[in-house]
Amino acid sequence: MKALIVTGDSWANNKYYEYANRIKKLNIEPFDHWTDILSDELELILNNIAVNGSGNEAIFNRGVNKLITHSADQIGYFIVVWSAISRMDIQMNDDGKFYTFNDREEKEKLERLTNKNLIDYYSDNYMSSNTLKINLDKTLTYIYCIQNICENLNIPYLQMFGIRPLEVRDTLSNNITASLELEEAIINHPIYEKLNSKTFVGWPVFERLGGHCLYTLCRDTMGNEFKISTSSSSDSHPNAKGCEFIANNLLENYIC
């Protein structure tokens, strides 16, 4: 039986509820994730390598490694769920393990790195306009590479963003300008016209440009009903209803 390979962050992780129960002290019963539903509907073996909190470099590298280690005829479908471009990945060793820097408060965790200049750079610049544009350029390059690899190998594939390119907590008043600059940058990017909207869910992602990510698609269709928790420990990842909605949307609109 062929494989459904999924790489991404927490929105692609079919065991996210275990993390929510362990770390956020929620009491979520196991349910079929949207990747599980797709696996069943497509009659493919699920190979889910998504890791919570991943940035796009890590997502790309894990996905390409799977494409390298599997022959094309072993892959029934390949799905990439991209994350916020403000996340920066640092590869810690040669076994593919990444540390993802996604919050200014995590600076102390970077003390494991020996390069003080690198620590300061990641801490001070990860949300600067210039760094965001650089990371947008990198992400678009990763997306275009996945498109070309899969199409050249005749591997059915889909790409999408789970969350906004700028995380909700990053979209502060002083970052509205950065968001507008990124929207302009993506429209003017040479890759913009080359991406296949039939295989990229919600392209071009930014809402003001008419796009969406999985989060905004669920929010605009279901309100808060899709959230795994709306309690004081609010969690905007999809619950069972949200996952069923995502799976059905992909099956009806993108997967032939």
Summary of the structure (lengths in Angstrom):
residues: 256
radius of gyration: 17.8
end to end distance: 18.4
largest distance: 50.4
contacts: 826
relative contact order: 0.15
helix: 48%
strand: 15%
